[in-house]
Amino acid sequence: MSPYRDPRAPGGRSNRPSRKQRASTGAKGGDAHVSGGVRLQKVLAEAGLGSRRACEQLILDGRVEVDGSVVTELGTRIDPDTQSVYVDTLRISTSPQKIYLALNKPAGVVSTMKDPEGRKSLADYVGNRAERIFHVGRLDTDTEGLILLTNDGELSNRLAHPRYEIPKTYLAQVKGQLAKDASARLKAGIELDDGIVKVDEFRLVDSTPGRSVVELTLHSGRNRVVRRLLAAIGNPVERLVRTKFGPISLAEQRQGKIRPLRSDEVGELFEAVDL
């Protein structure tokens, strides 16, 4: 079964026209065909969408687009290096050379590919790869959790650019009890030494004498911004974990483990930055 969501299903978030609307233009993929190209079902299978037969069914069901045209012909060949392919309105990566990884970074690991001081770095988790890997969403050494790694430079740059306002979610264990107005203050904005920062969402998860656990979401990428925000309201951070980066969630991924992103997750990242 394809991991892609059907845009007709509850929770579909795409603003792109429906498959039915696009199909009504009469485009059935004829313009997408490239003589001497790669069969579309092979491109889909190599992108991790299932077996060749399952990918053929995606095409027959009208769930695949190439350069904006719905393709329903199994004999269609495309150039995966120059053409854009979408399944259920989400773009897929058609380059087998592209790498998309999610790491649950432990505390004490430096968010660089090499550390001159000899500390453990991201390079210790990606293995001996010939490709140049970029980290997306740097975490300070003491912070744990989700960090993305890729050799897709365009995606990496867009995910880090303030223009796209990619939200990040954190779980923080802090000292003390929260003030009653903590959430309101954080959502209204806190004046830090480099300007005002607001959180998008904030909630108290747990509270015990002398300690609280909170979850907050914000799109600011400033250095140590979560630690500085919580210290500013009187609750210094004792432990900090990033649990989400845009549409990608840490979920049950164990600390220190790295995994390739699924095809639908890569597609959601593309969608988040208009690729």
N, C-alpha and C positions, 0 to 999 in steps of 0.2 A: 504494500500500500504506500502511496506517495505521502511524504511527511508534510506536504504543503496543505494549507488550509483552503477550503472552498470559500470564495468571497461571498457566497450566499449564506454561509453559516453564521450563527451569532458570534460576535467578536471580531469579524473581518474588519480590518482597519484601513484597507487601501482606498485612496481617493481616485484611483484610475477607473475608467469606465468598465462596466461589466463585460464578460466575454460575449454575452449576447449582443450588447450594444456595439462592440467592436466588430463582431461577425456580421452585423447588419450592414456594414459598409460594403460588404461583398468581397473583402480581402480574405482569401483562403490560403495565403502563403505562397502563391505563385511567384511573387516578386522576391520572396526570400530564398528561392532555390539558387544554388551556386553550382554550376557544372564543375565536377571534379572535387567538390567539397566532401565533408564527412556526413554520413547519414545522421539525421537528427536524433533518432532513437539511440544511436551509439553515444552521441554527445551527452544525452540525458543520463544514460546508464553510467558513463564515466564520471558524471557529476554527483553520483551517489543517490539517484532517485529510484533505484530498484533494478530489477533484471531488465534485459532488453525487451522481453515480452511485456512487462509491466509498463515500460516507457512507451511502447507502441500503443498501449491502451490509452495512456495519457494523451497522445496525439489524436487518436481516433475519437476521444471524448471531447475534443476541442479545447483542451486545457492548456495548450502550448502556443506561445506567440514567438515569432521571430521578427525583430525590427518593427513591432507594432501590428503585425498581421497574424491572425489566427491560422495555424497550420494544421491541416487534417490529413494530408497526404503522406503515407509512410515512406514514399520514395524521395522525400525532400532531403536535399543535401545542403549544408550550410558551411560557412567559414567561421569556426568558433573564435578565431582571433579578432574578427572585425564586426561580427553581428551580435546583437543583444538577444538573449533568450529568456523568456518569462514562463513560469509555470504557476497557474492560479494567481496571476498578477504579481508574483514575486520574481525578481530577476535571479538567475542562477549563475554561478561561476562556471564558465566553459573552458577555463584554462587549467589543465592538470598540473601545471607548474605552480599555480597559486596555492599558498598554504594559509590556513586559518585555524588558529589554536586558542584554547582557553586554559589558563593555568590558575589553580588555587594556590596563590603564593603564601608560603609560611612567613611568619615574622622573622626578621634577621636576614632576609634575602634582599639584595640590592636590585633595584629596578633598572639595571643596565645589562648589556650583553657582555661586559667585562669590567672587573673592578681592580684598579691599581693597588688596592690594599689587600687583595687576595681573599676578600669575603665572597661568600656564595652569591652567585648572580643568576640571571635568567638563562644564561648560556648553559648552566648545569642541568637545565630541564629540557631544552630543545634538542639536545644531542648534536652530533657532528654533521650539521647540514651545510651544504655548499651555498645555499641561498642566503641573501642578507635578510635577516628577520628584524622587523620593527616591533617595538612594544607600544601598545596603545593604552593610554590611561595609566600613567605612572603612579605607583604607590610608594610612599616613603618606607624606609627600611623596617620600621616597627609595625607598619600596617599590613594586615593579612588580606587574603581574598582574591577576587576575580581580576585578572589582567589578561588582555587579549594580545596575541602575537600573530603577525602576518608578514608576508613579503609583498603584499599588495600596497604599494606606496600611495596610490590615490585614495584608497579606502582609509588607510591609516591617517593621512593628512586631514581628510574630511571629518573623521570621527573626533579628532583632536581640535578642530576649528570651532571657535565660539559661535560662529554663524548657525551651526546646526543644533546647538543647545542639547546635546545628548545627555539625558538624565543618568545620574549614578545613585545607587541606593547603598546605604551603609547601616550596619548594626554596630552600635557602640555601647560598651560598658563604661559608665562614668561614675565619678565619686559624688556622693551626696544625693539628696532628694531633689527632684525638679520643682522649681517654683511653679505656681499655678498659671502664670502667664508665659511660661517658657515657649510653648508652641506659638502663641500669638506673636511674641517678640521675634522669634526666628523667621516666621513667615512674613512679618513686616519688614525685616531687614536689620542686620547688625552691622554697626560701623566698625570695620577692622582697619588696620594701618594702611591697607591698600584699597580701601573703598568699602562701600556697602555690599553685603551679600545676603541674599534671601534663600530660604529653603522652600522647595515646592510642596513637600509633604513632611509631616513629623508626627510620631506617635510614641507613647510610652508603652514598652513591651512588658517590663517587669520592674518591680521595686522591692528592695529589702532594706533594712536599716543601714544607712551609710552608703548605699550603692543603688544605681538604677541602670536599666538596659533600655535603650531607645533605638528607634529606626528613623532614618531621615533620608530624603531624596532631594538632590539638588543638581543643577547642571553646571555650576561653576567648577572650573578646573584649576583654580589657584592652589598654590603650594600649601599643603597641610591645612586646607581650609576647614575641614570638619573639626579637627582638633582645636583650631583657633576659635571657631564659632561656639563650640561647647564650653571652652574655657571662659569665653566672654560672658556667658550667662551663669557662670559660677559652678560648672560641672566638668572638671578636667577629665579627659579620656584616660581610662586605664587599659582598654583593649578596643581595637577598631578593625572591623572586617567589611570589605566591600562585597556585597552580595549580588549586585546587578550592575551591568554596564549597558545602557540602552536596552535593547530587547533580549540580551543574553543574561541568563541567570546562573548563579553558582549551583543552585539546587542541592543535590546530594553528592556533588563532586568532592572527593576527599582532599584534605590538605596535602600539598606537594604533588598532586596528580595533574597531568596535562592531557588534554583530549582534543581531537579535531572537532571543529564545529560541524554540525549537520548542515545539509544543503539548505534547509528552510531557515536555519539561523543565519547563514551567510546572506540569504535573500533578504531577511529582515534588516540586517545591517545595511545592505545596499539601499533598501527602501528608506531607512532612517536618514540617509545623507543624500537622497535624490540621485542615486546612481542607476 
